Amino acid sequence: MEIKQIVAEIKKEMDARGGLKHVYFVGCGGSRALLSPGYCMLLSEAETFSVNLYNSNEFVHVLPKQCGKNALVVVMSLKATAESVKAVESANAAGAVTIAMTGNMQTGMAKVGQYVITYSNGNDMIYSQTNQAQSLRLGFELLNQFEGYAHYDKAMEGFTCLDEMIPQAKEACTADAVAWAKRNHEKDVFYVMGSGANYFAAYSMACCHFMEMQWKHAVFLNDGEYFHGPFETTDEDLPMVLFMGTGRNRFMDQRALDFMEKHNKNHLVIDFETINNGRIDASVAEFFSPLIFVPIERWYVYQMSLITDHDMDLRRYMYKEPY
């Protein structure tokens, strides 16, 4: 089923149960981070139900008491991470409605979810259908069908821009990405910063792409929190990455940039407004920014992997050791 139809069926079910009161987004690692566009949008915009984001294992072992018949639980895993499968099963047992977001209809996740949403992945992914895109699309559908959303049509138009915009942005930044990688491939520590939904893009770059895929130490920061301790470690040579979003949180990004320009000479700024250039309407653009940032920042790290000869798929422990 398409997401629109899935939400329509869930609405009928929830109306019969007394209404939707809670939405939980659940996942591990990159899946949790890439669920965040839908979570952050609803956290900002939803008026009649609460929204939370959980690590799968924490959700299983500390199941929220409000997770019951009036809750929708959305769990993401590309294949079938054991903790995420258990999260779906725990939500089912608690009486919640569950959506498994996964790579295809044959995964272990697909077998346990009451509803299944698949997403595009891999080297030839369709950007308008990635896990991030499907999370945000689900969020907009929930908001529109349960509450009505004035900017719904503009939001749907936004998805049509992604498949052209992201490849163009990668091509445009390649020379800069190569130069950045040459300058920083021997550095030991990286700081990555963003605000709002882009905080989770910072997580993705730091934890998934630097730490997991390049074995580089990295710190991810909310750029408002940067000024409450972490900025004391800033020096001229520290490699820093800042995601400049758009909309209501951009002033926080600008504050961080102003400080970095004074005290650091090795910062990379990826600016959504420059990439978007007005193509996604301003009424919804801020919610789309992480969908742009993650493939772009990964492109930068990929250029580093070519210089270090450290394949992005190389692992030391993951899938090899019991953990």
Secondary structure as UniProt FT lines:
FT   HELIX           3..17
FT   STRAND          22..27
FT   HELIX           29..45
FT   STRAND          50..55
FT   HELIX           56..61
FT   TURN            65..66
FT   TURN            69..70
FT   STRAND          71..76
FT   HELIX           82..93
FT   TURN            94..95
FT   STRAND          97..102
FT   TURN            105..106
FT   HELIX           108..112
FT   STRAND          115..118
FT   TURN            123..124
FT   HELIX           127..129
FT   HELIX           131..147
FT   TURN            150..151
FT   HELIX           152..184
FT   TURN            185..186
FT   STRAND          189..194
FT   TURN            196..197
FT   HELIX           198..203
FT   HELIX           204..212
FT   HELIX           213..214
FT   STRAND          217..222
FT   TURN            223..224
FT   HELIX           225..227
FT   TURN            228..229
FT   HELIX           230..233
FT   STRAND          240..244
FT   HELIX           247..249
FT   HELIX           250..263
FT   STRAND          267..271
FT   HELIX           272..276
FT   TURN            277..278
FT   TURN            282..284
FT   HELIX           285..308
FT   TURN            312..313
FT   TURN            318..320
//
